[in-house]
Amino acid sequence: MPWGSAPKCPACNRTVYPMEQVIAADRKPFHAKCIGCQMQGCRAELTERGLHRYEGFNICTNCHDSIFRNRTYGPGEGGETLEQKKAREEAERKAAEERERAKRERRCPECGNKTFGEDSEMLAEDLYYHRGCIKCAMCSAQPREGTIVMAAREVDDVFAPEILDPYCKFCYAKKFKTSAIKIAEIVEIAPELGFVL
């Protein structure tokens, strides 16, 4: 600034005369209409250092950062995309249809072959196993004189009767954290929950 001349407004680069100047926080003179951020809803005061131009408007650092910060669209880290969600739902739907078809055709869930009256046992409603295919889902032990209990495949899915697996009483007790002695009582009290060979 030459000697004797008025300073320039950092926002509009025009001369600021002493009667119309407003001093900003960094002690630079601004016009009164130029000192506020011109973003809609933001009235932050500008400084020469925090002054940014955007489409002909003077905006503050916060508004500039909100416009130009990197944005990520879609699922967050570790989330599934829309395509992955559709594929998962389609796979679940197909698996449910396959289970229903297997029940209608009296197919053994273990080997996938059809069962007939003389070589199969019904362990749950519409769920037939070949006698040789009946084994614990966890330890693969075939029952001798023990109890086979039909239970949900997932511990959290106890109300999903369509996905049942056979368990020996010890594996059932381990998986569902209950006493093996109580399993025999369950079978005696509610025989539809278990199957004794």
C-alpha positions as CSV (number, residue, x, y, z in Angstrom):
1,M,0.0,0.0,0.0
2,P,1.6,3.3,-1.1
3,W,2.0,6.1,1.4
4,G,-1.2,8.0,1.9
5,S,-3.6,5.7,0.1
6,A,-6.5,3.7,1.7
7,P,-6.1,0.0,2.2
8,K,-7.8,-2.6,0.0
9,C,-10.6,-4.9,1.2
10,P,-9.3,-8.5,1.0
11,A,-12.7,-9.8,0.0
12,C,-13.5,-7.5,-2.9
13,N,-10.1,-5.9,-3.6
14,R,-11.6,-2.4,-3.6
15,T,-10.5,0.5,-1.5
16,V,-11.8,0.6,2.0
17,Y,-12.3,4.1,3.3
18,P,-12.1,4.8,7.0
19,M,-15.8,5.6,7.4
20,E,-16.9,2.2,5.9
21,Q,-14.3,-0.1,7.3
22,V,-14.7,-2.9,9.8
23,I,-11.6,-4.4,11.3
24,A,-11.5,-8.2,11.2
25,A,-9.9,-10.4,13.9
26,D,-6.6,-10.4,12.1
27,R,-6.7,-6.5,12.1
28,K,-7.3,-6.1,8.4
29,P,-9.9,-3.6,7.2
30,F,-13.0,-5.0,5.4
31,H,-16.1,-3.4,4.0
32,A,-19.0,-4.0,6.4
33,K,-20.9,-6.0,3.7
34,C,-17.8,-8.1,2.9
35,I,-16.8,-9.3,6.4
36,G,-19.5,-12.0,6.8
37,C,-19.4,-15.4,5.1
38,Q,-21.8,-15.4,2.2
39,M,-22.9,-19.0,2.5
40,Q,-26.6,-19.4,3.2
41,G,-27.1,-19.9,7.0
42,C,-23.5,-19.0,7.9
43,R,-22.7,-15.6,9.3
44,A,-19.1,-16.3,10.5
45,E,-16.8,-13.3,10.3
46,L,-14.0,-13.6,7.7
47,T,-10.3,-12.9,8.2
48,E,-7.8,-12.4,5.4
49,R,-6.3,-15.8,6.2
50,G,-9.7,-17.6,6.4
51,L,-11.1,-16.0,3.3
52,H,-12.0,-18.4,0.4
53,R,-13.7,-17.6,-3.0
54,Y,-16.3,-20.0,-4.3
55,E,-18.4,-19.2,-7.4
56,G,-17.9,-15.5,-6.8
57,F,-18.8,-15.5,-3.2
58,N,-16.6,-15.1,-0.1
59,I,-16.9,-18.0,2.3
60,C,-15.2,-19.0,5.5
61,T,-12.9,-21.9,6.1
62,N,-15.6,-24.1,7.6
63,C,-17.9,-23.7,4.7
64,H,-15.0,-24.2,2.2
65,D,-14.1,-27.5,4.0
66,S,-17.7,-28.7,4.0
67,I,-17.8,-28.1,0.2
68,F,-14.5,-29.6,-0.7
69,R,-13.9,-32.4,1.9
70,N,-13.6,-35.9,0.6
71,R,-16.9,-37.7,0.8
72,T,-17.4,-41.4,0.7
73,Y,-20.6,-42.8,-0.6
74,G,-22.0,-46.3,-0.1
75,P,-21.4,-48.6,2.8
76,G,-18.9,-47.8,5.5
77,E,-15.9,-49.8,6.2
78,G,-16.8,-53.4,6.7
79,G,-20.4,-53.0,5.4
80,E,-21.9,-54.8,2.5
81,T,-22.7,-53.1,-0.8
82,L,-26.2,-53.1,-2.3
83,E,-25.1,-55.8,-4.8
84,Q,-23.7,-58.0,-2.0
85,K,-26.9,-57.6,0.0
86,K,-29.0,-58.6,-3.0
87,A,-26.8,-61.6,-3.7
88,R,-27.0,-62.7,0.0
89,E,-30.8,-62.3,0.0
90,E,-31.1,-64.2,-3.2
91,A,-28.9,-67.1,-1.9
92,E,-31.0,-67.2,1.3
93,R,-34.2,-67.3,-0.7
94,K,-32.8,-70.1,-2.9
95,A,-31.7,-72.1,0.2
96,A,-35.1,-71.7,1.8
97,E,-36.8,-72.9,-1.5
98,E,-34.4,-75.9,-1.6
99,R,-35.2,-76.8,2.0
100,E,-39.0,-76.6,1.3
101,R,-38.6,-78.7,-1.8
102,A,-36.6,-81.3,0.1
103,K,-39.3,-81.5,2.7
104,R,-42.0,-82.0,0.1
105,E,-40.0,-84.7,-1.6
106,R,-39.0,-86.4,1.7
107,R,-35.3,-86.0,1.0
108,C,-32.8,-86.7,3.7
109,P,-31.0,-83.5,4.8
110,E,-27.7,-85.3,5.3
111,C,-27.3,-87.1,2.0
112,G,-30.0,-85.5,-0.2
113,N,-31.5,-88.8,-1.4
114,K,-35.2,-89.6,-1.1
115,T,-36.4,-91.4,2.0
116,F,-39.0,-94.2,2.1
117,G,-41.1,-95.4,5.0
118,E,-39.1,-98.5,5.9
119,D,-35.6,-97.0,5.9
120,S,-36.3,-93.5,7.4
121,E,-37.2,-91.8,10.7
122,M,-39.0,-88.5,11.1
123,L,-36.9,-86.5,13.5
124,A,-39.0,-83.3,13.3
125,E,-42.1,-82.3,11.4
126,D,-41.6,-83.2,7.7
127,L,-37.9,-83.8,8.3
128,Y,-37.0,-87.4,7.4
129,Y,-33.5,-88.9,7.8
130,H,-32.2,-92.3,6.7
131,R,-31.4,-94.4,9.7
132,G,-27.8,-94.5,8.6
133,C,-27.6,-90.7,8.2
134,I,-28.8,-89.9,11.7
135,K,-25.7,-88.4,13.4
136,C,-24.8,-85.5,15.7
137,A,-24.2,-82.3,13.7
138,M,-21.2,-81.4,15.9
139,C,-19.4,-84.6,16.8
140,S,-20.8,-86.8,14.0
141,A,-21.5,-89.6,16.5
142,Q,-24.4,-91.9,15.6
143,P,-26.8,-92.5,18.4
144,R,-26.7,-95.9,20.1
145,E,-29.0,-96.0,23.1
146,G,-28.8,-92.2,23.5
147,T,-31.0,-89.3,22.7
148,I,-31.0,-87.2,19.5
149,V,-32.4,-83.7,20.0
150,M,-33.4,-81.5,17.1
151,A,-32.3,-77.9,17.6
152,A,-31.7,-74.8,15.7
153,R,-28.5,-74.6,13.7
154,E,-27.6,-71.2,15.0
155,V,-27.8,-70.5,18.8
156,D,-29.4,-67.1,18.2
157,D,-32.0,-68.6,15.8
158,V,-33.9,-70.8,18.2
159,F,-37.3,-69.8,16.6
160,A,-36.3,-70.9,13.1
161,P,-37.9,-74.4,12.9
162,E,-36.9,-74.8,9.2
163,I,-33.2,-75.0,9.9
164,L,-32.9,-77.8,12.4
165,D,-30.0,-80.1,13.0
166,P,-29.7,-83.3,15.1
167,Y,-27.5,-83.2,18.2
168,C,-26.5,-85.8,20.8
169,K,-27.4,-84.8,24.3
170,F,-23.8,-83.9,25.2
171,C,-23.2,-81.6,22.1
172,Y,-26.7,-80.0,22.7
173,A,-25.7,-79.3,26.3
174,K,-22.4,-77.8,25.2
175,K,-23.9,-75.7,22.4
176,F,-26.9,-74.4,24.3
177,K,-25.2,-74.3,27.7
178,T,-27.6,-76.5,29.5
179,S,-27.2,-79.6,31.7
180,A,-27.0,-83.0,29.9
181,I,-29.2,-84.5,32.6
182,K,-32.0,-82.0,31.9
183,I,-32.0,-83.1,28.2
184,A,-33.5,-86.5,29.2
185,E,-36.1,-84.6,31.1
186,I,-36.9,-82.4,28.1
187,V,-37.3,-85.5,25.9
188,E,-39.7,-87.1,28.5
189,I,-41.7,-83.9,29.1
190,A,-41.8,-82.6,25.5
191,P,-41.2,-85.5,23.2
192,E,-41.7,-83.3,20.1
193,L,-38.4,-81.6,20.9
194,G,-36.4,-84.7,20.9
195,F,-36.2,-88.2,19.4
196,V,-35.0,-91.3,21.2
197,L,-33.7,-94.3,19.2
